[in-house]
Amino acid sequence: MIRTMALAVILTASFPALAAEPAKAKVDPAKGKEIAEGVCVGCHGADGNSPAAPNPILAGQIPEYLHKQLSNFQSVDGKPPVRNNAIMGGMVAALSDEDMKSLAVYFSQQKMKPSVAKDEKLLAEGQTLWRKGDFEKGIPACAGCHGPSGAGLPVQYPRLAGQYAEYTVSQLMAFRSHERANDSEKMMRVIAGKLSDAQIHAVAEYVAGLR
């Protein structure tokens, strides 16, 4: 009798809690493909391989990172988006969380067509910053978070290998000016704030050639 009553209490307490759990967004890469071909294709290509350097290559990117960025472009409860971009804000305005997760997974599954390094003069300095950082200026090695080959660390830090140098430069500049402020614990804003223009261009060039 006591055991039966105890079980009943446990079940009664458990069911409301289970019912209160939010439903997880369903991930459907096929739906993501439809969105990419209908919404994203003009700037990022249908498969995430952007045809223009100002727009990032998304193919092969870590899905959790892509989902975070898409979410950050959206306005929530009437508040300004965490990452303010008029074009991207308009593109994601009508997307549900399920849509964004599906789109992120779809792009992550596509084969990246990497950019290439073009300025050999910058590569040596870029390599040093990537592998060792700049001790005197308090700049850590980029590889510490993004990996020796630039593959990134799933969930935490994005893949940078093969990204357009022009796009990487623009984002480092945006972090440095605090125009972009969706980095955890202000990590990128602090690091970019210590980088000179020359160093930003050097590391961006090196990243473009990483594989």
Helices and strands as residue ranges (DSSP letters): H 2-20, H 29-35, I 36-40, H 41-44, H 63-72, H 86-92, H 97-108, H 120-131, G 135-137, H 143-146, H 165-176, G 184-186, H 187-192, H 197-209
